[in-house]
Amino acid sequence: MSNLVQIHHGKGRADRSNPLGFLASTLSAAVARNGYYIASAWILVERGYGTAGVATFLAIVSVVEFIASPLAGVAADRFDRRCLNVAADLSRFLVMLATACALLYMDVFLIICLSAALFSFCDRVALTSSQSLIPVIAEGGSLVATNSAVFFVMQLGNLGAALLAGPLLQQGSPALPFTVLAAFFLFSAGCLALMRLEPASRDVRIAKISAALIDLSLRRLIVVYALLYTSAVLVSVMGSSFVFQEQKGTAVDFGYLEAAWSAGSLIGAVSLFRIERAMSTHARHLMLLGLTALVLMALTSLPTPWTVILFAALGFSYNLGRVSVECTLQSLISIYLLGRAKGIMHSVAVALGLLVFGIAAAVGDRAFPSTIFFSFGVALLVSILCLSVGVIQTQEKGET
């Protein structure tokens, strides 16, 4: 852990009740957040908008997140992160209720797209402020343990959303899922409102550090995060079309695949303990990207029963990678610059996502979702090769 992070932990601590309140908030918000995206994607596919409609929906989300990420990062570093998170949760609650009401009277595609723009802005503020609180919640303890607990709870919430979304979507009314899920954001805001943190004293040396100082290891970390993020969102977006078009499944079948993803993610969230010392951080990241690439490519050829296992493997590799990236970032960056660093990292990831989703929207229904999965898997393998060559060249320069 960097000295800057250690300085922070000595000056600002959470009280003993904060971890439980924070985890309860994370769990509840994860149910609502993942449920929102599952419901939106399935409703668009079911109403006949297909892959192009879902890709457009995600493109809107990505554009807003690209703009909002740096702003959310600066806000998280300047204002009280807990209060910022509460405000974002209440905003997401209101957006989902408004979406539920509007869906009863207006065009589904228009409403979901407008909702996505508002929701994604609030969502980015909430996630940035929430994840920037993790080093404080750790209370000077293990970042691996705290991040694993947070991401385990987050994926548990995603699993709950996947199991809940299927039955809600089967009821026929598009407004019902959004109404039920909105209540989870209200509960999340309540948990955060009851949480208390002792203010940390700002160290002069930390305050004068420039956020523009990004070394080579951080640049590699940003690339790894961008690739993991894009693969995860691609699966989430194309998953509905994959089930509906290629497997001729129902909303419940789609929920099963989302549940498999979340189950794999639960295992991935707690696996860093086992392999943390078995290999270097960079080697671990390359291994996880390689696993993701191979699984995406396998979706084109393996039959339906194997699909559930493949989605679980994707969830495993993604969440293990996310926990590893978060721990690495928090050990490299000062707590007072963590929000801005996360904003930069997410902006790069969203830019890559926009490129991929733009291609998916242009291709539309002319290509099967499994073909898009395969193509991105090949792109991941090429990226792994480039990252490996870059590391070797850096090591050779260091030796000379």
C-alpha positions as CSV (number, residue, x, y, z in Angstrom):
1,M,0.0,0.0,0.0
2,S,1.3,3.4,-0.8
3,N,2.5,5.8,1.9
4,L,-0.1,8.3,1.0
5,V,-2.9,5.9,1.6
6,Q,-1.3,4.9,4.9
7,I,-1.2,8.5,5.9
8,H,-4.9,8.8,5.3
9,H,-5.9,5.8,7.2
10,G,-4.1,7.1,10.3
11,K,-6.2,10.4,10.2
12,G,-9.7,9.4,9.3
13,R,-11.6,6.4,10.4
14,A,-15.1,5.0,10.2
15,D,-17.0,4.0,13.4
16,R,-17.7,0.4,14.0
17,S,-21.2,0.4,12.6
18,N,-20.2,1.9,9.2
19,P,-19.1,-1.3,7.4
20,L,-22.5,-3.0,8.0
21,G,-24.4,0.1,6.9
22,F,-22.2,0.6,3.9
23,L,-22.6,-3.1,2.8
24,A,-26.3,-2.9,3.3
25,S,-26.5,0.1,1.1
26,T,-24.3,-1.5,-1.5
27,L,-26.5,-4.6,-1.6
28,S,-29.7,-2.7,-1.9
29,A,-28.4,-0.3,-4.6
30,A,-27.0,-3.3,-6.6
31,V,-30.4,-5.0,-6.7
32,A,-32.0,-1.8,-8.1
33,R,-29.2,-0.8,-10.4
34,N,-28.7,-4.2,-12.1
35,G,-32.5,-4.7,-12.2
36,Y,-32.9,-1.4,-14.0
37,Y,-30.5,-2.4,-16.8
38,I,-31.9,-6.0,-17.1
39,A,-35.5,-4.7,-17.3
40,S,-34.7,-1.9,-19.8
41,A,-32.7,-4.3,-22.1
42,W,-35.4,-7.0,-22.1
43,I,-38.3,-4.6,-22.6
44,L,-36.6,-3.1,-25.7
45,V,-36.0,-6.6,-27.2
46,E,-39.5,-7.8,-26.4
47,R,-41.0,-4.7,-28.0
48,G,-39.2,-5.4,-31.2
49,Y,-36.3,-3.0,-31.1
50,G,-33.7,-5.8,-31.1
51,T,-30.0,-5.6,-30.8
52,A,-29.8,-2.1,-32.5
53,G,-32.3,-0.8,-29.9
54,V,-30.4,-2.1,-26.9
55,A,-27.1,-1.0,-28.4
56,T,-28.5,2.5,-28.8
57,F,-29.7,2.4,-25.2
58,L,-26.2,1.5,-24.1
59,A,-24.7,4.1,-26.3
60,I,-26.7,6.8,-24.6
61,V,-25.6,5.4,-21.2
62,S,-22.0,5.4,-22.3
63,V,-22.1,9.0,-23.7
64,V,-23.5,10.3,-20.4
65,E,-21.1,8.3,-18.3
66,F,-18.2,9.6,-20.4
67,I,-19.2,13.1,-19.7
68,A,-20.2,12.5,-16.1
69,S,-17.2,10.4,-14.9
70,P,-14.7,13.3,-14.6
71,L,-17.3,15.5,-13.0
72,A,-18.3,12.8,-10.6
73,G,-14.6,12.3,-9.7
74,V,-14.0,15.9,-9.0
75,A,-17.2,16.1,-6.9
76,A,-16.2,13.0,-4.9
77,D,-12.8,14.6,-4.1
78,R,-14.3,18.0,-3.1
79,F,-17.5,17.2,-1.3
80,D,-18.6,14.8,1.4
81,R,-18.8,11.4,-0.3
82,R,-21.5,10.0,1.9
83,C,-23.8,12.9,1.4
84,L,-23.1,12.8,-2.4
85,N,-24.0,9.1,-2.4
86,V,-27.3,9.7,-0.6
87,A,-28.3,12.4,-3.0
88,A,-27.5,10.2,-6.0
89,D,-29.5,7.3,-4.5
90,L,-32.5,9.6,-4.0
91,S,-32.1,10.9,-7.6
92,R,-32.1,7.3,-9.0
93,F,-35.2,6.5,-6.9
94,L,-37.1,9.5,-8.5
95,V,-35.9,8.7,-12.0
96,M,-37.1,5.1,-11.8
97,L,-40.5,6.1,-10.4
98,A,-40.9,8.7,-13.2
99,T,-39.9,6.0,-15.8
100,A,-42.5,3.6,-14.4
101,C,-45.3,6.3,-14.7
102,A,-44.2,7.4,-18.2
103,L,-44.1,3.9,-19.6
104,L,-47.9,3.6,-19.0
105,Y,-48.6,6.5,-21.4
106,M,-45.7,7.1,-23.8
107,D,-43.5,5.3,-26.3
108,V,-41.3,2.7,-24.7
109,F,-38.1,3.4,-26.7
110,L,-38.3,7.2,-26.1
111,I,-38.9,6.9,-22.4
112,I,-36.2,4.3,-21.8
113,C,-33.7,6.4,-23.7
114,L,-34.6,9.6,-21.8
115,S,-34.5,7.6,-18.5
116,A,-31.1,6.1,-19.3
117,A,-29.6,9.6,-19.8
118,L,-30.8,10.8,-16.3
119,F,-30.2,7.5,-14.6
120,S,-26.7,7.0,-15.8
121,F,-25.6,10.4,-14.7
122,C,-26.9,9.8,-11.1
123,D,-25.5,6.3,-11.3
124,R,-22.0,7.4,-12.1
125,V,-22.0,9.9,-9.2
126,A,-23.2,7.2,-6.8
127,L,-20.7,4.6,-7.9
128,T,-17.7,7.0,-7.9
129,S,-18.5,8.4,-4.4
130,S,-19.3,5.0,-3.0
131,Q,-16.2,3.2,-4.3
132,S,-14.0,6.2,-3.2
133,L,-15.3,5.5,0.3
134,I,-13.8,2.0,0.4
135,P,-10.3,2.9,1.7
136,V,-12.0,4.8,4.6
137,I,-14.3,1.9,5.4
138,A,-11.2,-0.4,5.4
139,E,-10.1,1.5,8.6
140,G,-6.4,0.8,8.0
141,G,-7.1,-2.9,7.4
142,S,-6.7,-5.0,4.3
143,L,-7.8,-3.4,1.1
144,V,-8.2,-6.8,-0.4
145,A,-10.6,-8.0,2.3
146,T,-12.7,-4.8,2.2
147,N,-12.9,-4.7,-1.6
148,S,-13.7,-8.4,-1.7
149,A,-16.5,-7.9,0.8
150,V,-17.9,-4.9,-1.1
151,F,-17.8,-6.6,-4.5
152,F,-19.2,-9.9,-3.0
153,V,-22.2,-8.0,-1.6
154,M,-22.6,-6.0,-4.9
155,Q,-22.7,-9.2,-6.9
156,L,-25.1,-10.8,-4.4
157,G,-27.3,-7.8,-5.1
158,N,-26.9,-8.4,-8.9
159,L,-27.9,-12.0,-8.4
160,G,-31.0,-10.9,-6.5
161,A,-31.9,-8.5,-9.3
162,A,-31.5,-11.3,-11.9
163,L,-33.8,-13.6,-9.9
164,L,-36.3,-10.8,-9.2
165,A,-36.4,-9.3,-12.7
166,G,-37.6,-12.4,-14.5
167,P,-40.8,-12.9,-12.6
168,L,-41.5,-9.1,-12.6
169,L,-41.0,-8.9,-16.4
170,Q,-43.3,-11.9,-16.8
171,Q,-46.2,-10.0,-15.3
172,G,-46.6,-8.0,-18.5
173,S,-46.6,-4.4,-17.2
174,P,-43.3,-2.6,-18.1
175,A,-43.9,-0.2,-15.2
176,L,-44.0,-2.9,-12.5
177,P,-40.2,-3.7,-12.4
178,F,-39.2,-0.1,-12.2
179,T,-41.6,0.6,-9.4
180,V,-40.5,-2.3,-7.3
181,L,-36.8,-1.8,-7.9
182,A,-37.0,1.9,-7.1
183,A,-37.7,1.1,-3.4
184,F,-34.3,-0.5,-3.1
185,F,-32.6,2.8,-3.9
186,L,-34.7,4.5,-1.1
187,F,-33.5,1.8,1.3
188,S,-29.9,2.3,0.2
189,A,-30.1,6.1,0.8
190,G,-31.5,5.4,4.3
191,C,-28.6,3.2,5.2
192,L,-26.1,5.8,4.0
193,A,-27.9,8.6,5.9
194,L,-27.4,6.7,9.2
195,M,-23.7,6.2,8.5
196,R,-21.2,8.4,10.2
197,L,-17.5,9.1,9.3
198,E,-15.0,11.0,11.2
199,P,-13.5,13.7,8.9
200,A,-10.0,13.1,7.8
201,S,-7.4,15.8,8.2
202,R,-5.9,16.8,4.8
203,D,-2.2,16.4,4.6
204,V,-0.4,19.3,2.9
205,R,1.8,17.0,0.9
206,I,-1.2,15.1,-0.4
207,A,-3.1,18.3,-1.3
208,K,-0.3,19.5,-3.5
209,I,0.0,16.3,-5.6
210,S,-1.1,16.8,-9.2
211,A,-3.8,14.4,-10.4
212,A,-2.1,14.5,-13.8
213,L,0.8,12.4,-12.6
214,I,-0.1,9.0,-14.1
215,D,2.8,6.5,-14.4
216,L,3.1,3.6,-16.8
217,S,1.7,1.0,-14.3
218,L,-1.5,3.1,-13.9
219,R,-1.9,3.5,-17.6
220,R,-1.7,-0.3,-18.0
221,L,-4.3,-0.6,-15.2
222,I,-6.6,1.7,-17.0
223,V,-6.4,-0.4,-20.2
224,V,-7.1,-3.6,-18.3
225,Y,-10.1,-2.0,-16.6
226,A,-11.4,-0.6,-19.9
227,L,-11.2,-4.1,-21.5
228,L,-12.9,-5.8,-18.5
229,Y,-15.6,-3.1,-18.4
230,T,-16.4,-3.3,-22.1
231,S,-16.6,-7.1,-22.1
232,A,-19.0,-7.1,-19.1
233,V,-21.3,-4.4,-20.5
234,L,-21.3,-6.1,-23.9
235,V,-22.5,-9.4,-22.3
236,S,-25.1,-7.5,-20.4
237,V,-26.4,-5.7,-23.4
238,M,-26.2,-8.5,-26.0
239,G,-27.3,-11.2,-23.5
240,S,-31.0,-10.4,-24.0
241,S,-30.7,-10.6,-27.8
242,F,-28.6,-13.8,-27.5
243,V,-31.3,-15.5,-25.5
244,F,-34.3,-14.1,-27.4
245,Q,-32.9,-14.5,-31.0
246,E,-30.5,-17.4,-30.9
247,Q,-31.8,-19.6,-28.0
248,K,-35.5,-18.7,-28.5
249,G,-35.7,-18.3,-24.7
250,T,-38.0,-16.3,-22.4
251,A,-37.4,-13.6,-19.8
252,V,-37.0,-16.3,-17.2
253,D,-34.2,-18.0,-19.3
254,F,-32.6,-14.6,-19.5
255,G,-32.8,-14.3,-15.8
256,Y,-31.1,-17.6,-15.4
257,L,-28.1,-16.5,-17.4
258,E,-27.9,-13.3,-15.4
259,A,-28.1,-15.3,-12.3
260,A,-25.2,-17.6,-13.5
261,W,-23.1,-14.4,-14.2
262,S,-23.8,-13.2,-10.7
263,A,-23.0,-16.6,-9.1
264,G,-19.7,-16.7,-10.9
265,S,-19.1,-13.1,-9.8
266,L,-19.7,-14.0,-6.2
267,I,-16.9,-16.6,-6.4
268,G,-14.6,-14.2,-8.2
269,A,-15.1,-11.5,-5.5
270,V,-13.6,-13.7,-2.8
271,S,-10.9,-15.5,-4.9
272,L,-8.3,-12.8,-4.8
273,F,-7.2,-14.0,-1.3
274,R,-6.2,-17.3,-2.9
275,I,-4.2,-16.1,-5.9
276,E,-3.0,-12.7,-4.7
277,R,0.5,-14.0,-3.9
278,A,0.6,-16.8,-6.5
279,M,1.4,-14.4,-9.4
280,S,2.2,-10.8,-10.2
281,T,-0.6,-8.3,-10.6
282,H,0.0,-7.8,-14.3
283,A,0.2,-11.6,-15.0
284,R,-3.1,-12.0,-13.1
285,H,-4.8,-9.3,-15.2
286,L,-3.6,-10.9,-18.5
287,M,-4.8,-14.3,-17.4
288,L,-8.2,-13.0,-16.6
289,L,-8.5,-11.1,-20.0
290,G,-7.4,-14.3,-21.7
291,L,-10.1,-16.3,-19.9
292,T,-12.7,-13.8,-20.9
293,A,-11.7,-13.9,-24.5
294,L,-11.8,-17.7,-24.7
295,V,-15.2,-17.9,-23.0
296,L,-16.7,-15.2,-25.3
297,M,-15.4,-17.1,-28.3
298,A,-16.8,-20.4,-27.0
299,L,-20.4,-19.0,-26.9
300,T,-20.6,-19.4,-30.7
301,S,-20.2,-23.2,-30.7
302,L,-21.3,-24.7,-27.4
303,P,-24.9,-25.8,-26.9
304,T,-27.4,-24.3,-24.5
305,P,-26.7,-26.2,-21.3
306,W,-23.1,-25.0,-21.4
307,T,-24.1,-21.4,-21.9
308,V,-25.0,-21.1,-18.2
309,I,-21.5,-22.3,-17.2
310,L,-19.9,-19.9,-19.7
311,F,-21.8,-17.0,-18.2
312,A,-20.7,-18.0,-14.8
313,A,-17.1,-18.1,-16.0
314,L,-17.5,-14.6,-17.5
315,G,-18.8,-13.3,-14.2
316,F,-16.0,-15.0,-12.3
317,S,-13.2,-13.5,-14.5
318,Y,-14.9,-10.0,-14.5
319,N,-15.4,-9.6,-10.8
320,L,-12.0,-11.1,-9.8
321,G,-10.5,-8.6,-12.3
322,R,-12.5,-5.7,-10.8
323,V,-11.5,-6.5,-7.3
324,S,-7.8,-6.7,-8.3
325,V,-8.0,-3.5,-10.3
326,E,-9.7,-1.6,-7.4
327,C,-7.1,-2.8,-4.9
328,T,-4.2,-1.9,-7.2
329,L,-5.7,1.6,-7.8
330,Q,-6.3,2.3,-4.2
331,S,-2.7,1.3,-3.3
332,L,-1.3,3.6,-6.1
333,I,-3.4,6.7,-5.6
334,S,-3.9,9.1,-2.7
335,I,-7.4,8.9,-1.1
336,Y,-7.8,12.6,-1.9
337,L,-7.2,12.0,-5.6
338,L,-9.0,8.7,-5.8
339,G,-12.3,10.1,-7.2
340,R,-10.5,11.9,-10.0
341,A,-8.4,8.8,-10.8
342,K,-11.5,6.7,-11.0
343,G,-13.2,9.3,-13.2
344,I,-10.3,9.1,-15.7
345,M,-10.3,5.4,-15.6
346,H,-14.0,5.1,-16.2
347,S,-14.0,7.7,-19.0
348,V,-11.4,5.6,-20.9
349,A,-13.4,2.5,-20.4
350,V,-16.6,4.2,-21.6
351,A,-14.8,5.5,-24.7
352,L,-13.9,2.0,-25.6
353,G,-17.4,0.9,-24.8
354,L,-18.8,3.6,-27.1
355,L,-16.7,2.3,-30.0
356,V,-17.8,-1.3,-29.5
357,F,-21.5,-0.4,-29.1
358,G,-21.4,2.0,-32.0
359,I,-20.2,-1.0,-34.1
360,A,-23.0,-3.2,-32.7
361,A,-25.6,-0.5,-33.4
362,A,-24.3,-0.1,-37.0
363,V,-24.4,-3.9,-37.6
364,G,-27.8,-4.2,-36.0
365,D,-29.6,-7.5,-36.5
366,R,-27.4,-8.4,-39.5
367,A,-25.0,-10.3,-37.2
368,F,-25.8,-12.8,-34.5
369,P,-25.0,-11.7,-30.9
370,S,-22.6,-14.7,-30.6
371,T,-20.7,-13.4,-33.7
372,I,-20.2,-10.1,-31.9
373,F,-19.0,-12.0,-28.8
374,F,-16.5,-13.9,-30.9
375,S,-15.2,-10.8,-32.6
376,F,-14.6,-9.0,-29.2
377,G,-12.9,-12.1,-27.9
378,V,-10.4,-12.0,-30.8
379,A,-9.9,-8.2,-30.0
380,L,-9.1,-9.1,-26.4
381,L,-6.5,-11.6,-27.5
382,V,-4.8,-9.0,-29.6
383,S,-4.9,-6.5,-26.7
384,I,-3.3,-9.1,-24.4
385,L,-0.5,-9.5,-26.9
386,C,0.1,-5.7,-27.1
387,L,0.1,-5.4,-23.3
388,S,2.6,-8.3,-23.0
389,V,4.9,-6.8,-25.6
390,G,4.7,-3.4,-23.8
391,V,5.8,-5.0,-20.5
392,I,8.7,-6.8,-22.1
393,Q,10.0,-3.7,-23.8
394,T,9.7,-1.7,-20.5
395,Q,11.7,-4.4,-18.7
396,E,14.4,-4.4,-21.4
397,K,14.7,-0.7,-21.1
398,G,15.0,-0.9,-17.4
399,E,17.8,-3.5,-17.6
400,T,19.8,-1.4,-20.1
